[in-house]
């Protein structure tokens, strides 16, 4: 069965650079969620989109922004990267909201 | 303040025996609970869920029990298999309020041969 796709899987950036993470939800899923998991931490909710509109916002820094496109894929844009942004970033999707969230493999971002 | 607590960082169980992973929560508004399994370098994989209107949900070798009065849930895996060795996250959401899932810190399960 098709799963959530995230790209890239690994990303290395320097401080103050920008990064864009992409997420392709499971086909027919219209809701996308972004989570950040720091080293040794549990995943923390960042933001979610339903039918291309932001539906909920968590602990997302102002330096980050995200959007969902007409094909339901989503992009997380991160600017002025800091060392503390180094983490695993997971995208999840669901068929509706609220509903069970299915996670992608994650993007490991390393900021040097 | 951790709203979802998994007090056992790790658990070792003999292959073929029952694995019981525990989870406590503090927010009485949580109405949907999930268990995810995670291997290193992979995303959390959904295992099983339970709505607050139920006290038990079963799917193959996995059973989740919910005790609302105690704000406690548990995941039973029987029989335990070597491939079950992973980190298990308990998670909860208040579906009437928002989208986010609140995760526990996880329990690392080791299945011993």
Interface residues (C-beta under 8 A of the other chain):
Chain A: X4 X6 X31 X33 X41 X42 X43 X44 X45 X48 X50 X55 X56 X58 X90 X92 X97 X98 X100 X101 X102 X103 X104 X105 X106 X108
Chain B: X32 X34 X36 X41 X42 X43 X44 X45 X46 X49 X89 X93 X95 X98 X99 X100 X101 X102 X103 X104 X105 X106
